């Protein structure tokens, strides 16, 4: 029987307060998160951003107990998945590779080689593909594979996305149904899907399928939820966690909550659709920040659907995905990381004036370029701002 290594990909998170700064540095050092026209400025900018944001981020992590539970939950998911696969007579060993914190991808690859598995199935714990999540993790694996002859010879099958898999859709609908049934009026409670946002330019310029995946997934979940409940519910989809000067996917979660309050919505069931584990964006951003916004907007019931974590229906769905990947045609790393169009956000083909999508991209780029020049002058101690006495 073939020995299969199942590699789970995730973001990672600081487990202690003192880890927050280094974690943010790793995050913003990734060009898939912040794209700069001058690559040499990537790490200095990452240092500056992580330094400036560390204090606020540390406060957020203190509010949820002092660190992220993401590694602990992902390790639990890996153990449950391994157990489920072995009960199905699949000789599988699971490994966890975090993109921006321990255990890093290099560590997982070293463990895979040490265990001498026969093949690897790569399973990102992101249901919906995006440049900045699955794409970044796949490309990190590509880099390691190109630099390691032993790893490059190991057969790899990749699961690119699984937002439409029946096991995932069913698990989400089951957890949502539980919260809906606890509302004062289950038939009118509004389902509020909050997905992690991405810059709009990723979708419009690079062909990132993330928005399409999220929208299709929302429709599938609502159809399954209606089947389970026996009635339909109104729903809203919005995007959270935007940063920087460029336009991100809209509507934004905070603004959508205010609008619903103005419309007289009273009961809200909030669904963290793009997250399969509890972490800072569910426990602090949704549970604390957005709950406060909703309350101030007049929403009286704010029920948050828990993340999937190790929910049995979800774990069985992940096992189904692994078995399907093993039985189906091979999807290699190059195929998994590919996009419909080349990811080339710099430079734009032409200048566009006005406040439209194209100029919005340029506005963000110019702001970043100006900020990069400011950073360079700050580090070098020379430049026009020093000459006129502003620095």
Phi, psi and omega in degrees: 000132181295140176268121187250130172262126179253113185261113179268125181257135176210175185285314187093166180195154180292128182271342178227160180302320182290348178275348189298311181300307178300323178297314179297322178299314179298319181297310185278354172283344182281119180295347175283344179267310175233121182261124181245146177289341179240099184305329182296341180272356186302308184288319174301320179293320178299319178298315182295313181297315181296325178293316182289328185269346187303316183300310180296319180294322178297321176300318180297318181289327175297324181293343178247019174111000175106358180181170181277138175273007189299316181296315180300315181292319180295321176299320177295318177300318179298317180295317180295320179294317178300316179298316180297317180294320180291328174296335178268012178069028173259120183281076187250145170234131183262148180225150180243129177236112177266144185281322189237000176206175185294145353282125182291166182300321179303320181295317180296319179297319178299319179293320179299315180294320180296327180278352176053050177288162183272331178204165182232136170250122182264120183237100176289137177273036171241109181299327186251130181289138170213153176307317190273356179241270179302316182301314179297319180292319177298318181290329174295319176296320177302314181300315180293323180293320180292332183268356187229101182303322181293317179291325182293337180276348184281125179299133182231132173243132184247140171260109188287312178203163183207032181296338183254010181288134183304323180295318178293313181299316180296316181299316179298315181297322180297315181291323178295317182302322180299317181288322179299317183292344177271355180285160178298320177229091184301335184282338182247354180302135182272133176272125184243104178274125176242113181254152173296135182275166171222157176303140182299330180296332178301318182285313188281328183259319186263353180076023178300125183278007189304310183298318179297320178297315181298313182295317179295320180296317179301316179297318180296317180295317180295323178295317179290322178297317178298323178295318182289321183277333184086009177203159177268159177229148173293150180215160179226142174243129178219172186233138184244174168071030179286148176219156175085177188273348184277163179284135177251174178302139181238162005285154177278143185304312184297319180290322180295323178297317179297317180297319179295320177298319179294332179279354178093010177294133182246326183246125184231132173248109189266128185242116174281085194290328185265008183242131179255001180221149173292136176198195189301326185281341173266313188284328180252306186294312180280307188292331183252300185295308185287329175298319179295317178299316181296317180298315179296333180278356178100005177281121188268333179242121181231093181256120181261125178290130180294153174294160186295322180046244181249030179305126189306317180300322179293314180298318177298323177297319177297320178296321176301317180299317180298315181294322177297319180295322180292327184271337186270186178294146183290132172247109185275179184296320180299317179293320183293326184270354187287157177231158180302326179231159181295136178283095181223091182268352176226134349271166174286154185295323183209158177280136177235124181275157174102178181259075177232184186300315183294315180291332177298320176297315180296320179304314180295321180294317180295321177298317179293321179296317178297320179294322178296320178296319177299317180297317181297318179293322179297321182282325184274335183078011181226148176146179185297325180292325175292322184296325181262008172085012179276345177229000000 
